[in-house]
Amino acid sequence: DVAQVIAVAGVVSVYDVEVGAVLDALRQLDLSRTEAVLLTGTGMPTFHAIESFGDETSQPLISPNFAAGAWVLKRIGADPSAAMSSALRSRMGRLISATNG
């Protein structure tokens, strides 16, 4: 079930969205009702938002871009976590290990 949807304010083009705006939207979430957070919006700066907001929550954070990148790396036999910072790796390791090839 979808517990909540928060839009990034003032978006004209997703490619112009800054990380701060994504973080502001994430901070509006009621995380007590969630098991994970999905950030959607291809072109939106989700990698840095996931890394930064991860310091504020224990909830798993994922985006389609992140999932696609991890899938591609796994398909070519690479370890997706090797391409991440240690902070991002610690947050995303559970999700990566849970995915199938």
MARSE-985858 format. One line per field, with one value per residue: residue in one letter; x, y, z of N, C-alpha, C in turn. Coordinates in steps of 0.001 Angstrom, whole numbers, plus 500000, padded with zeros to 6 digits. Layout:
nufi: (a  ...)
nX: (X  ...)
nY: (Y  ...)
nZ: (Z  ...)
caX: (X  ...)
caY: (Y  ...)
caZ: (Z  ...)
cX: (X  ...)
cY: (Y  ...)
cZ: (Z  ...)
//
This chain:
nufi: (d  v  a  q  v  i  a  v  a  g  v  v  s  v  y  d  v  e  v  g  a  v  l  d  a  l  r  q  l  d  l  s  r  t  e  a  v  l  l  t  g  t  g  m  p  t  f  h  a  i  e  s  f  g  d  e  t  s  q  p  l  i  s  p  n  f  a  a  g  a  w  v  l  k  r  i  g  a  d  p  s  a  a  m  s  s  a  l  r  s  r  m  g  r  l  i  s  a  t  n  g)
nX: (500822  500410  501490  501803  502114  504339  504969  507659  508102  507219  508143  509106  510665  511938  514625  515755  515511  516784  518937  518380  515646  514489  515209  513774  511149  511240  511503  508971  507553  505623  507181  506565  504623  505626  507407  509397  510920  510165  511618  510549  510914  512498  515639  515647  517633  518347  520325  522164  520291  519276  521566  522089  519627  519459  520872  519027  517024  516011  514724  514584  515648  514935  515304  514047  516165  518403  517815  517773  520416  521792  520770  521767  524537  524687  523850  525971  527830  529118  529719  527284  527480  530116  530405  529444  529437  530649  528700  526302  526348  525992  523348  521942  522611  521000  518815  520010  521143  518850  517703  517006  518924)
nY: (498822  502262  504671  507422  510342  512725  515671  517286  520636  523248  522268  522539  521430  518269  517896  520188  520170  520552  518990  519875  520569  518077  516867  518526  517774  515064  515323  515974  513679  511252  509086  507110  505503  503951  501388  501556  503997  505305  507100  508835  509996  510403  511642  513333  514371  511837  510152  511595  512618  510306  509416  511596  511919  509496  509650  510629  508827  505423  504020  502113  503588  504155  504531  504555  504987  504289  501570  500531  500981  499358  496871  496596  496542  494168  492342  492336  491131  492605  494055  495918  497464  498202  500466  502503  505075  504577  505263  505261  502630  501221  501858  500874  498245  496094  496153  495710  493150  491714  491665  489920  488474)
nZ: (500000  499327  501458  501610  499571  498516  496874  495176  495653  493364  490859  487575  485610  485983  485737  486658  489356  492594  495028  497638  497515  497144  499551  501314  500649  501390  504138  504890  505063  506859  508493  510260  509314  507296  505449  503670  501481  498380  495869  493163  489791  487150  486442  488544  491318  492925  494048  495729  497485  498688  499972  501728  503186  504368  506714  508416  508822  509405  507550  504528  501496  498123  494570  491173  489356  490864  491394  488779  487989  489850  489109  486456  486972  488489  486550  484768  486242  488170  491399  492788  495126  495260  493778  495288  497831  501180  503068  501587  500725  503145  503699  501509  501125  502091  500356  497863  498163  498408  495909  492864  490149)
caX: (500000  501089  501097  501820  502779  504768  505554  508685  507424  507672  508862  508748  511413  512584  516073  516184  515292  518016  518892  517721  514191  514137  515318  512637  509969  511407  511305  507530  506960  505352  507891  506043  503671  506259  508425  510455  510591  510490  511739  510357  511193  513725  516358  515711  518892  517999  521468  522629  519197  519263  522732  521922  518458  519708  521348  517875  516025  516478  513920  515256  515321  515285  514757  514154  517505  519298  517494  518213  521873  522192  520409  522732  525820  524574  523738  527285  528694  529801  529106  526763  527902  531478  530332  528796  530155  530403  527431  525218  526427  525396  521905  521319  523067  519899  517988  520778  521291  517534  517250  517423  519534)
caY: (500000  503557  505359  508873  510898  514114  516215  518315  521903  524153  521589  522790  520373  517409  518027  521394  519988  520472  518029  520494  520479  516674  516664  519205  516921  513867  515678  516108  512348  510636  507820  506115  504663  503386  500345  502002  505223  505264  508422  508709  511200  510195  512891  513992  514000  510944  509504  512422  512720  509045  509410  512613  511663  508262  510000  511075  507770  504043  503433  501942  504583  503633  505238  503747  505104  503479  500162  500160  500915  498164  495706  496500  496091  492749  491563  492199  490439  493539  494262  497285  498217  498689  501779  503446  505536  503672  505636  504769  501166  500715  502048  500172  496861  495154  496103  495099  491715  491093  491620  488767  488854)
caZ: (500000  499347  502684  501474  498392  498712  495650  495326  495346  492315  489781  486186  484931  486971  485577  487363  490784  493366  496128  498786  497343  497383  500997  501936  500449  502216  505548  505126  505186  508150  508349  511197  508584  506102  505530  502771  500761  496956  495251  491723  489015  486397  486270  489841  491968  494026  494701  496847  498454  499429  500850  502779  504033  505101  508049  509209  508951  509250  506471  503240  500480  496796  493411  489959  488782  491684  491168  487430  487997  490597  488287  485357  487513  488834  485307  484131  487181  489069  492709  492815  496303  495055  493123  496201  499010  502304  503704  500744  500738  504376  503625  500397  501055  502269  499149  496780  498393  498289  494527  492047  488876)
cX: (500875  500580  500972  502542  503091  505423  506637  508057  508066  508407  508277  509406  512142  514106  516628  516015  516640  517835  518165  516206  513711  514178  514174  511368  510068  511126  509833  506850  506714  505935  507402  505095  504305  507223  509617  509976  511069  510492  511585  510610  512517  514376  516478  516976  518674  519208  521944  521546  519123  520412  522558  520781  518620  520234  520197  516834  516682  515712  514774  514746  515776  514678  514868  515550  518502  519071  517967  519729  522383  521908  521423  524076  525787  524538  525082  528311  529464  529035  528606  527277  529319  531491  529772  529768  529832  529073  526252  525195  525766  523881  521244  521675  521954  519072  518725  520863  519957  517051  517775  518056  518481)
cY: (501254  504322  506854  509248  512353  514570  517224  519614  522632  523522  521962  521714  519560  517531  519277  521290  519847  519532  518602  520413  519052  516386  517339  518358  515670  514156  515903  514759  511967  509226  506745  505140  503944  502264  500709  503273  505073  506685  508241  510048  511048  511535  513674  513511  513098  510338  510303  512581  511463  509023  510388  512275  510383  508509  510355  509983  506399  503333  503229  502996  504042  504522  504322  503817  504253  501992  499704  500041  499674  496903  495516  495979  494614  491876  491376  491584  491338  493641  495698  498105  498769  500090  502856  503938  504586  503984  505093  503244  500610  500837  501136  498690  495843  495021  495444  493598  490994  490987  490389  489300  489051)
cZ: (500000  500554  502487  500184  498695  497407  496007  494830  494174  491148  488427  485333  485989  486895  486262  488879  491479  494555  497343  498707  497583  498882  501747  501817  501323  503687  505887  505353  506636  508081  509312  510495  507401  506426  504672  502083  499328  496425  493751  491053  488293  486113  487563  490554  493188  494733  495909  497908  499305  500429  502013  503728  504838  506495  508981  509442  508861  508140  505221  502249  499134  495729  492202  489338  489554  491405  489794  487366  488712  489779  487159  485865  487885  487584  484617  485082  488127  490389  492776  493993  496152  494450  494042  497267  500158  502992  502900  500746  501995  504355  502593  500334  501183  500998  498003  496967  498245  496847  493830  490785  487862)
//
